[in-house]
């Protein structure tokens, strides 16, 4: 029989016929095709999911704290949410009421903090400050407004410098909200000389969220399942997600203490004039989900950070509330946060507003409001 083993097969023939340049061109064609598909997808995502998170009314720079131009209006939008109008009063505060000194008989709270305090990406009437203002005006049976001095995370470290400005508004209380993101960046701002971790998965995700809209879209749909969000959260091995560990890692204990010192500098200015400071911890979405038995993981303690913050705040004479159980009890995480962006949505602000009202009603400064609230509840009882 003839030996055909040495005869060239079809594949060998094709291989020999390929010019050398094809070994370069073919991979380039594949890369170009993938790149084109990504570009088209990104353009489509930016058209269907527009985003505008920067507030055009913002003024200030690296050397000064952020402020907002008085009597200014700016439109913002989370890729996952609606267009929102941000209106600032004559003092540059995101408040519906005038910033004129409170008239006799008028009650007022000043809000300080970062973007959650300001109500970023949420319509004003849906923010916790607007909700609490309406509820307390009804319960106290007299005008109760919130002057919102909230700006962004970059101003947290110097928030105590704005206390004289806040006290000039003659408030009955100062309300501050913080979240894990705030605490991480507070440590960087207050201790810039400390060693920072190298480039982590958290940094990669942050870069993609900032620069790729298609990534936000994919993350939005993936995170609609809280279990997937929890898994992604725990897969991040940087310290940005370690605050649910038990015991609380030293880096997060230090951040709680840093916040406590900041609250102490604020309280030192408010205490002599009898203005209470109320601090509210607003959890991240994955943190809140971990407090639900369905999504809980063994060996983790979602209450650890809240307890550290409570200890730090109360040591400085501030009142503290951990809202993690409130968010966990609500259950419907899809309506409480923008899943990919991370900010509380209108549903989340409803929870914050309810807890702010409850906390203020418990403060001795609002004893009459509490009495009125009891009367109203009694009148509605069958």
C-alpha positions in Angstrom: 0.0 0.0 0.0 1.3 3.5 -0.8 2.5 5.5 2.2 0.4 8.8 2.5 1.7 9.8 5.9 4.2 12.3 4.4 1.7 13.9 2.0 0.5 17.3 3.0 -3.1 17.5 4.4 -5.6 20.4 3.7 -4.6 22.2 6.9 -0.9 22.1 6.1 -1.6 23.4 2.7 -3.6 26.3 4.0 -1.0 27.1 6.6 1.8 27.2 4.1 -0.3 29.4 1.8 -0.8 32.1 4.6 1.5 35.0 4.0 3.6 36.0 7.0 1.8 39.4 7.3 -1.5 37.5 8.1 -0.1 36.4 11.4 -0.1 40.1 12.3 -3.2 41.3 10.5 -5.5 38.6 11.8 -5.0 39.4 15.5 -5.2 43.1 14.6 -8.6 42.5 12.9 -9.9 40.6 16.0 -8.7 43.4 18.3 -10.2 46.0 16.1 -13.5 44.2 15.9 -13.7 43.9 19.7 -12.7 47.5 20.1 -15.3 48.6 17.6 -18.0 46.6 19.4 -16.9 48.1 22.8 -17.0 51.7 21.3 -20.4 51.2 19.8 -21.7 49.7 23.1 -20.2 52.6 25.1 -21.7 55.2 22.8 -25.1 53.5 23.0 -24.9 53.3 26.8 -24.1 57.0 27.0 -27.1 57.9 24.9 -29.5 55.6 26.7 -28.0 56.1 30.2 -26.9 59.8 30.3 -25.1 60.9 33.5 -24.3 64.3 35.0 -23.0 64.0 38.5 -21.0 67.3 38.7 -23.0 70.3 40.0 -22.3 73.2 37.8 -23.2 75.6 40.7 -20.1 74.4 42.6 -17.4 76.9 43.4 -14.1 76.6 45.2 -11.1 74.5 44.6 -8.3 72.4 46.1 -7.3 75.3 48.5 -10.8 76.1 49.6 -13.9 74.0 50.6 -16.6 73.5 48.0 -19.5 75.9 48.0 -22.4 76.5 45.7 -23.3 79.8 44.0 -26.2 81.6 45.7 -29.6 81.5 43.8 -28.2 79.0 41.4 -29.8 76.0 39.7 -28.0 73.0 38.3 -29.2 69.7 36.7 -27.7 66.4 37.7 -28.4 62.8 36.9 -27.3 59.4 38.0 -27.0 57.1 35.0 -29.6 54.9 36.8 -31.9 57.7 37.8 -33.9 60.7 36.6 -32.8 64.2 35.9 -32.8 66.2 39.1 -32.9 70.0 39.6 -30.6 71.3 42.3 -31.7 74.7 43.6 -29.6 76.7 46.0 -30.9 79.5 48.2 -29.4 83.0 48.7 -26.7 81.5 50.9 -25.8 78.7 48.5 -27.5 76.0 50.5 -29.6 73.3 49.0 -32.7 74.3 50.9 -36.2 75.4 49.8 -36.4 78.0 52.6 -34.6 81.2 53.0 -31.4 81.2 55.1 -32.4 84.3 56.9 -31.9 84.0 60.7 -34.7 82.0 62.2 -37.6 84.1 63.4 -39.0 83.8 66.9 -40.9 80.6 67.2 -39.3 79.0 64.1 -37.4 75.8 64.5 -34.4 74.9 62.4 -31.8 72.2 61.9 -28.6 72.6 59.9 -27.4 69.7 57.8 -23.7 69.1 57.4 -21.7 66.4 55.6 -21.0 65.1 52.1 -23.1 64.2 49.1 -25.6 62.0 51.0 -26.2 64.9 53.4 -26.7 67.2 50.4 -29.2 64.8 48.8 -27.0 64.2 45.7 -28.9 62.8 42.6 -32.3 62.9 44.4 -35.0 65.5 43.8 -35.1 68.0 46.7 -38.6 67.0 47.8 -37.4 63.4 48.2 -34.3 64.2 50.2 -34.3 63.3 53.9 -34.0 67.0 54.8 -37.1 68.0 52.9 -39.1 65.0 54.2 -38.0 65.7 57.8 -38.8 69.4 57.4 -42.4 68.7 56.3 -42.9 66.1 59.0 -41.6 68.2 61.8 -43.5 71.3 60.7 -46.6 69.2 61.0 -45.7 67.6 64.3 -44.3 70.7 65.9 -47.2 72.8 64.6 -44.8 75.6 63.8 -42.3 76.2 60.9 -39.3 73.8 60.9 -36.7 74.2 58.2 -33.5 72.5 57.3 -30.6 74.6 56.0 -28.4 72.2 54.1 -24.7 73.0 54.1 -23.8 69.5 52.7 -21.2 69.6 49.9 -18.9 66.6 49.1 -16.5 64.1 50.7 -13.5 66.4 50.2 -14.8 68.8 52.8 -15.4 66.4 55.6 -12.0 66.8 57.2 -12.6 70.6 57.6 -16.3 70.5 58.4 -15.6 71.9 61.9 -14.5 75.2 60.3 -18.0 75.8 59.1 -19.6 75.5 62.5 -19.5 79.3 63.1 -21.4 79.7 59.8 -23.9 77.0 60.9 -24.4 78.6 64.3 -25.0 82.0 62.7 -28.2 80.4 61.3 -29.5 80.0 64.9 -30.2 76.2 64.6 -31.8 74.0 67.2 -29.7 71.0 66.1 -27.0 70.0 63.7 -27.5 66.8 61.7 -24.6 65.0 60.0 -24.6 61.8 57.9 -21.6 59.7 57.1 -21.0 56.4 55.2 -18.0 54.1 54.6 -16.8 56.0 51.6 -16.7 59.2 53.7 -14.7 57.5 56.5 -12.1 56.1 54.0 -11.5 59.5 52.5 -11.6 61.3 55.8 -8.6 59.2 56.9 -6.8 60.2 53.7 -7.5 63.9 54.1 -6.7 64.0 57.8 -3.6 61.8 57.7 -2.1 62.2 54.2 1.3 61.1 55.5 0.0 57.6 56.3 0.9 54.7 54.0 -1.8 54.0 51.4 -2.4 50.6 49.8 -1.3 49.9 46.3 -3.6 49.7 43.3 -6.4 47.3 44.2 -9.5 45.8 42.7 -11.5 48.5 44.3 -9.4 51.1 42.4 -9.9 49.2 39.1 -13.7 49.1 39.7 -13.7 52.8 40.6 -11.8 53.7 37.4 -14.2 51.6 35.2 -17.2 53.2 36.9 -15.8 56.6 36.3 -14.9 56.1 32.7 -17.0 53.3 31.2 -20.8 53.8 31.1 -21.3 50.2 29.8 -19.7 49.0 33.0 -22.3 51.0 35.1 -25.1 49.4 33.0 -23.7 45.9 33.5 -23.1 46.5 37.2 -26.6 47.9 37.6 -28.3 44.8 36.3 -25.9 42.4 38.1 -26.4 44.2 41.4 -30.2 44.0 41.2 -29.6 40.7 42.9 -28.4 41.7 46.4 -26.6 38.3 46.7 -24.5 39.2 43.7 -23.7 42.6 45.1 -22.7 41.0 48.4 -20.4 38.6 46.6 -18.7 41.3 44.7 -18.4 43.4 47.8 -16.7 40.6 49.7 -14.4 39.7 46.8 -12.7 43.1 47.2 -9.7 42.3 49.3 -8.7 45.9 50.0 -9.6 47.5 53.4 -12.5 49.3 51.8 -14.8 46.3 52.5 -13.2 44.9 55.7 -15.4 46.9 58.1 -17.8 44.0 58.3 -15.2 41.7 59.7 -15.2 40.7 63.4 -13.4 42.0 65.3 -13.3 45.4 63.5 -9.9 45.8 61.8 -7.6 48.4 63.3 -7.7 50.6 60.2 -11.5 51.0 60.6 -11.2 51.5 64.3 -8.7 54.3 63.6 -11.2 55.8 61.1 -14.0 55.8 63.7 -11.6 57.5 66.1 -10.7 60.1 63.5 -14.4 60.8 63.0 -14.8 61.0 66.7 -12.1 63.7 67.0 -13.8 65.7 64.2 -17.2 65.4 66.0 -15.4 66.5 69.1 -14.1 69.7 67.5 -17.7 70.4 66.2 -19.3 69.7 69.6 -16.8 71.9 71.4 -18.3 74.9 69.4 -22.0 73.8 69.7 -22.0 72.8 73.3 -21.6 76.3 74.8 -24.7 77.5 72.9 -26.8 74.4 73.7 -27.0 73.0 70.1 -27.0 69.2 70.0 -25.1 67.3 67.3 -26.8 64.2 65.8 -24.7 61.8 63.8 -26.3 59.2 61.4 -24.4 56.3 59.8 -25.8 55.5 56.4 -24.7 52.0 55.3 -23.6 51.0 51.8 -26.0 48.8 49.9 -24.0 45.6 50.4 -23.5 46.4 54.1 -27.2 46.7 54.6 -27.8 43.4 52.7 -25.4 41.6 54.9 -27.7 42.4 57.9 -30.5 40.4 56.3 -30.5 36.7 57.3 -31.0 35.7 53.6 -27.7 37.4 52.6 -25.7 37.1 55.8 -22.3 35.4 55.7 -20.8 33.4 58.7 -18.0 35.1 60.6 -19.0 38.6 59.6 -20.4 41.3 61.9 -22.4 44.1 60.1 -22.8 45.9 63.4 -19.1 46.2 64.2 -18.5 49.6 62.5 -21.7 51.1 63.8 -20.7 50.2 67.4 -17.3 51.8 66.9 -18.8 54.9 65.6 -21.4 55.0 68.4 -18.6 54.8 71.0 -16.6 57.5 69.3 -19.5 59.9 68.8 -21.0 59.5 72.3 -17.6 60.0 73.9 -17.8 63.5 72.4 -21.3 64.1 73.6 -23.0 63.6 70.2 -26.1 61.6 69.6 -25.6 58.6 67.2 -27.9 56.4 65.2 -26.8 53.4 63.0 -29.3 53.2 60.1 -28.1 49.7 59.0 -31.0 47.9 60.7 -33.4 50.4 59.2 -32.2 49.8 55.6 -32.0 46.0 56.2 -35.6 45.9 57.5 -36.9 47.7 54.4 -35.7 44.8 52.3 -36.3 46.2 48.8 -32.7 47.3 48.1 -33.5 48.0 44.5 -35.6 51.0 45.6 -33.3 52.3 48.3 -30.0 52.8 46.4 -28.7 53.4 42.9 -27.1 49.9 42.7 -24.0 50.8 40.7 -23.6 54.4 41.8 -24.1 53.6 45.5 -25.9 56.8 46.6 -29.2 56.4 48.4 -32.2 56.9 46.1 -35.5 58.5 47.1 -36.4 55.4 48.9 -33.2 55.5 50.9 -33.8 59.1 51.8 -37.2 58.2 53.1 -35.6 55.9 55.6 -33.0 58.5 56.6 -35.7 61.2 57.0 -37.9 59.0 59.2 -35.0 58.2 61.6 -33.9 61.9 61.7 -37.4 62.9 62.7 -37.5 60.2 65.4 -34.1 61.3 66.8 -34.9 65.0 66.9 -38.2 64.3 68.7 -36.2 62.5 71.4 -34.0 65.5 72.0 -34.9 67.7 74.9 -34.8 70.7 72.6 -37.9 69.4 70.9 -40.0 68.3 73.9 -43.0 70.3 72.8 -42.8 68.7 69.3 -42.7 65.3 71.0 -45.8 66.2 73.0 -47.6 67.3 69.9 -46.6 64.1 68.1 -48.1 62.0 70.9 -51.3 64.0 70.8 -51.6 63.6 67.0 -51.1 59.8 67.3 -53.7 59.7 70.1 -56.2 61.6 68.1 -55.8 59.1 65.2 -56.2 56.1 67.4 -59.5 54.3 67.0 
